[in-house]
Amino acid sequence: MRVAISGAGVAGPAFAYWMGRTGHDVTLIECAPSFRAGGYVIDFWGLGYRIAEKMGIEAPIRAKGYEVESLRVVGADGRTRARLQVAGIRRATDGRYTSLPRGDLAATIFHTVENDIETIYSDSIVGIEERHDGVGLTFASASPRDFDLLIGADGLHSAVRQLTFGPDSMCTRYLGCQVAACVVDGYRPREELVYATYNLPGRQIGRFALNDDRTLFLFIFHAEEPDVPVGLDACKARLHNEFADAGWESPQILAALDEVDDLYFDLVSQVRLDRWSTERVALIGDAAACVSLLAGEGTGLALVEAYVLAGEMHRAPDDLRRAFDGYEARLRRFIEEKQNRASKFISFFAARTRPGIWLRNLGLQAMNIPLVGDLALNRALRDDIELPDYAI
Ligand SMILES: Cc1cc2nc3c(=O)[nH]c(=O)nc-3n(C[C@H](O)[C@H](O)[C@H](O)COP(=O)(O)OP(=O)(O)OC[C@H]3O[C@@H](n4cnc5c(N)ncnc54)[C@H](O)[C@@H]3O)c2cc1C
């Protein structure tokens, strides 16, 4: 089949990999001008990690990963209020756990296919005409083309989803928080392999020291309205507004923020759809069922969805409907459960009251207690699903 995939993030290249294994021709369409490595740091673990092992990319992922030692919660004076040792998480995940920039994970997957597929940058699908025997695509720049199948792997604000299932307002559920992330050079202080985080009611700043003397900052704050500012300056101004009087290192962090020209800023939302496919279009990754950063597993789940969709297509080579139904039947409840759990986790990220922050810190600290912590982490991190071996 001629398969068009919109989005060269995590899910898109992963699906391209499995399509290549099963003998299909892939065209990947990415709106960015080139492949974007780096970016915010994600924790990578769970079932998705096992899929990465199947793909033979565990070693390069580990090579790019940071073996984080602890999460340190600080007070306004910078002193430790609570600490979670990551060793417990490693035990709960059999050591299948690392942290790396999202774009580096995506690039590692992309390198497995880049020489075997067509990749179009700086373009986007603007029209989809589904027919019984194929799908006609029109692009912002390129000439129209026909494919047998279209996969939307273009993230939380997927263009394919909007063109096929309706606007974001119909498909996404805002969780009441906004998130921003940026990377700066030369910030001090540095704490190697420690994620330092500072909370005020409804607000959190995190910092993590990256290689090459860079530092990642993550801002999360409660906001009633889902109104993301437009443009870099407006986003910076918003963060200044939210964090100007926050305490801890916020003055120097905001000064460092002023120097960046690349800032991620978005709503914390989930994608909730009744179906992930139509006749010739299927969604994977955040486009289908974004769990949000609160789940800490969106990349792994994107890999799972890519694998299962490709596997179901392999099992029903002449029957896309059956393959799509198989894909959804196998994963829908599992993913919805992840989404439900993630929604409840909001009080961990952006506790709204001081007692809430205090309780959260207590809970974090308790995770270090042998047995108690292991039990809780095993429960929180387990994936309640068995995937078939599709032999692809
Ligand atoms: C701050 C933050 C922290 C997170 N932390 C974690 C974590 O710890 N662990 C974890 O597993 N997950 C985490 N996540 C979630 C994770 O990043 C996503 O779930 C994951 O990246 C989803 O992969 P994807 O391929 O579906 O989408 P993406 O990785 O978002 O990729 C989508 C791709 O599509 C492209 N695109 C967008 N629109 C178009 C278009 N119109 N045409 C063509 N291309 C387009 C984009 O440029 C991008 O390359 C976090 C998310 C955020 C925001």
The ligand as an SDF file (V2000), in Angstrom:
LIG
                    3D

 53 58  0  0  0  0  0  0  0  0999 V2000
    5.9780   19.1260   28.7250 C   0  0  0  0  0  0  0  0  0  0  0  0
    5.6480   17.7190   28.3540 C   0  0  0  0  0  0  0  0  0  0  0  0
    6.2020   16.6770   29.0710 C   0  0  0  0  0  0  0  0  0  0  0  0
    5.9180   15.3560   28.7020 C   0  0  0  0  0  0  0  0  0  0  0  0
    6.4820   14.3500   29.4220 N   0  0  0  0  0  0  0  0  0  0  0  0
    6.3320   13.0870   29.0140 C   0  0  0  0  0  0  0  0  0  0  0  0
    6.9990   12.0220   29.6880 C   0  0  0  0  0  0  0  0  0  0  0  0
    7.6720   12.2130   30.7030 O   0  0  0  0  0  0  0  0  0  0  0  0
    6.8780   10.7650   29.1730 N   0  0  0  0  0  0  0  0  0  0  0  0
    6.1720   10.5110   28.0360 C   0  0  0  0  0  0  0  0  0  0  0  0
    6.1490    9.3700   27.5680 O   0  0  0  0  0  0  0  0  0  0  0  0
    5.4830   11.4870   27.4110 N   0  0  0  0  0  0  0  0  0  0  0  0
    5.5530   12.7680   27.8670 C   0  0  0  0  0  0  0  0  0  0  0  0
    4.8930   13.7580   27.2230 N   0  0  0  0  0  0  0  0  0  0  0  0
    3.9500   13.4250   26.1330 C   0  0  0  0  0  0  0  0  0  0  0  0
    4.6790   13.0980   24.8230 C   0  0  0  0  0  0  0  0  0  0  0  0
    5.5400   14.1380   24.4420 O   0  0  0  0  0  0  0  0  0  0  0  0
    3.6450   12.8450   23.7330 C   0  0  0  0  0  0  0  0  0  0  0  0
    2.6410   11.9900   24.1940 O   0  0  0  0  0  0  0  0  0  0  0  0
    4.3180   12.2210   22.4940 C   0  0  0  0  0  0  0  0  0  0  0  0
    5.3190   13.0740   21.9960 O   0  0  0  0  0  0  0  0  0  0  0  0
    3.2740   11.9150   21.4360 C   0  0  0  0  0  0  0  0  0  0  0  0
    3.9100   11.5110   20.2420 O   0  0  0  0  0  0  0  0  0  0  0  0
    3.2290   11.8240   18.8320 P   0  0  0  0  0  0  0  0  0  0  0  0
    4.1660   11.3180   17.8170 O   0  0  0  0  0  0  0  0  0  0  0  0
    1.8290   11.3750   18.8550 O   0  0  0  0  0  0  0  0  0  0  0  0
    3.1590   13.4220   18.7660 O   0  0  0  0  0  0  0  0  0  0  0  0
    4.3470   14.4430   18.7370 P   0  0  0  0  0  0  0  0  0  0  0  0
    5.5400   13.8910   19.4020 O   0  0  0  0  0  0  0  0  0  0  0  0
    3.7730   15.7270   19.2540 O   0  0  0  0  0  0  0  0  0  0  0  0
    4.6880   14.6010   17.1920 O   0  0  0  0  0  0  0  0  0  0  0  0
    3.7820   15.1670   16.2910 C   0  0  0  0  0  0  0  0  0  0  0  0
    4.5450   15.6000   15.0550 C   0  0  0  0  0  0  0  0  0  0  0  0
    3.6100   16.0730   14.0890 O   0  0  0  0  0  0  0  0  0  0  0  0
    4.0680   17.2820   13.5540 C   0  0  0  0  0  0  0  0  0  0  0  0
    2.9070   18.0290   13.0940 N   0  0  0  0  0  0  0  0  0  0  0  0
    2.0340   18.7390   13.8200 C   0  0  0  0  0  0  0  0  0  0  0  0
    1.0840   19.2630   13.0450 N   0  0  0  0  0  0  0  0  0  0  0  0
    1.3710   18.8660   11.7900 C   0  0  0  0  0  0  0  0  0  0  0  0
    0.7650   19.0780   10.5300 C   0  0  0  0  0  0  0  0  0  0  0  0
   -0.3500   19.8280   10.4080 N   0  0  0  0  0  0  0  0  0  0  0  0
    1.3270   18.5300    9.4140 N   0  0  0  0  0  0  0  0  0  0  0  0
    2.4660   17.7730    9.5310 C   0  0  0  0  0  0  0  0  0  0  0  0
    3.0830   17.5540   10.6970 N   0  0  0  0  0  0  0  0  0  0  0  0
    2.5320   18.0850   11.8090 C   0  0  0  0  0  0  0  0  0  0  0  0
    4.8220   17.9350   14.6780 C   0  0  0  0  0  0  0  0  0  0  0  0
    5.7350   18.9310   14.2080 O   0  0  0  0  0  0  0  0  0  0  0  0
    5.5260   16.7370   15.2900 C   0  0  0  0  0  0  0  0  0  0  0  0
    6.7380   16.4650   14.6540 O   0  0  0  0  0  0  0  0  0  0  0  0
    5.0950   15.0870   27.5990 C   0  0  0  0  0  0  0  0  0  0  0  0
    4.5050   16.1450   26.8940 C   0  0  0  0  0  0  0  0  0  0  0  0
    4.7750   17.4510   27.2640 C   0  0  0  0  0  0  0  0  0  0  0  0
    4.1410   18.5700   26.5050 C   0  0  0  0  0  0  0  0  0  0  0  0
  1  2  1  0
  2  3  1  0
  2 52  2  0
  3  4  2  0
  4  5  1  0
  4 50  1  0
  5  6  2  0
  6  7  1  0
  6 13  1  0
  7  8  2  0
  7  9  1  0
  9 10  1  0
 10 11  2  0
 10 12  1  0
 12 13  2  0
 13 14  1  0
 14 15  1  0
 14 50  1  0
 15 16  1  0
 16 17  1  0
 16 18  1  0
 18 19  1  0
 18 20  1  0
 20 21  1  0
 20 22  1  0
 22 23  1  0
 23 24  1  0
 24 25  2  0
 24 26  1  0
 24 27  1  0
 27 28  1  0
 28 29  2  0
 28 30  1  0
 28 31  1  0
 31 32  1  0
 32 33  1  0
 33 34  1  0
 33 48  1  0
 34 35  1  0
 35 36  1  0
 35 46  1  0
 36 37  1  0
 36 45  1  0
 37 38  2  0
 38 39  1  0
 39 40  1  0
 39 45  2  0
 40 41  1  0
 40 42  2  0
 42 43  1  0
 43 44  2  0
 44 45  1  0
 46 47  1  0
 46 48  1  0
 48 49  1  0
 50 51  2  0
 51 52  1  0
 52 53  1  0
M  END
$$$$
